[in-house]
């Protein structure tokens, strides 16, 4: 009986060894060198090679590489040949899941101002920065041109993602906008239209201070409040307090979705980075409509015009946000 028990324990340990075996030290060193060189991993990032685990691929084991940079840590799965001579980047896609739907499930649009059909099957979420020049360009592309083509088939929602490291009044603008949104969607959108189109007015002249720029934003917000019949005392109080909690929550959400520059659009979950041209925006909207079972609107041929002189290329987005 004792012999049988010992044999069972030995067999159990052997099986455990089959499913999780440490990688040979020499192989581990070669794996780290290859990965560091191929992916240009910075010297300050530590790479740890996990144990071998059985995989569904013949002659290959699965190993997990963990990349550590201070408090940040990421893990990625690879396939390592049993002879230790080949490493394969392992990406397994689950075709039973909808990746775009999963993205949209992580975006909180509750209470956000909506432009378009509130019951539309296609939602466009734009992580926006009021001071970003590329966001202003994207806003101009969307409104009124592209938006008017799809007005009853889409709903557009802006989320806050001010790049506070490089845009000093963007946070203040977002807070003012949300003070308007708390009372009236139209006031919010008219404020967004104005600020995106009048950066020079907000910035003022070369002698303007940040305090003066804040005052310019507050003036525009109060004018929109008066125009749309908002509760003036409530609006003034909100603007004075400058509570940025909602804005920072939106920034954190964007970070978790991989937003690192503005503008960043999610069209039913498909991400578009930067101030994309109208034809690219239309293409993404049409794909989303088709997937949702909605016929995209017929396109009218643009009028012929003389080609404009070539302009120097610029990056189509602002970056610099660190999530702080």
C-alpha positions, 0 to 999 in steps of 0.5 A: 500500500505504501509503495502504491502511494509513493508511486502515485505521488511520483506520477503526480509530480511528473505530470506537474513537471510536464505542464510547468517546467522552468526554461533552461537558463541559457535558453532564457538568456537567448530569449531575452536578448532576441526579444530586447533586440527585435522589439527595441526594449529600453534598457531600463525595462526588465524582462522575466521569462516564465515557465514552460507550459503545454500548448495546443501546438505540436513541438511548442510550449507556451511561455509568458514574458513579463516586462517590468518598468518601475511600477508598470508591468505587462505580460505577453505570451510566446511559443517556445520550441521544445528544442529551444531554438525558435520563439514565436509571438503568440496571439490567439484571437477568439472569433466568438467575441466582438472586439468592437463591442467589448471596447464600447462596453468600456466607454461610459456615455451616460449623461453625456451630451448627444448630437444626432439621433439618440437612438441611432445604431452607430455611436461615435465617441471622440476623446477631445481636447478643446485646446488641441489644434488637430481636435479643432480640425477634426471638429470642423470635418465632423460639423457640419459637413460629415454630420449632416450626411448621416444626421439621423443615422448616428449619434456623436458623443464627446469625452474629455481627454485634455493633454494637460502637460502641453495645453494649459487651458484645456482642463478649464475648458472641459470643466466649463463645458461640463458645467453647461452640459449639466443643464443643457446639451445645446449649450454644450455643443454651441460652446464646443463649436465656438471654442474649437473655432476660436482658439485665437480669441481664447488665447488672446494677444501675446501678453495674455496670461493664463488667468486671462485665458481662463476668464475668456473661457468663462465669458464664453460659457456664461454667454452660452448659458444666457443664450440658452436660458440656463440657471445663471447662479448654478452655472456661475457656481459650477464654473467658479468651483472648477471641479475636475473629477469628471474630466479626470475620470474620462481621462483615466477611461481613455488611458485604459482604452489606449488613448495617448493622443487627440483626437481619438475616435471610436466608431462603434468601437473601431478606433481612428487616431488623429484628424482623419480626412473626411473620406476615411471618416465616412468609410468607418461610419459606413462600415459601422452602419452596414454591420448594424444592418443600416443602409449608408446614405448615398454619396454625391459626387464632389464638384470638380475643382482645381487642385490646391498647391501641396502643403507640408505634411503635419502630424494629425494628432496631439500627444503628450498625455501621461495619464496624470 
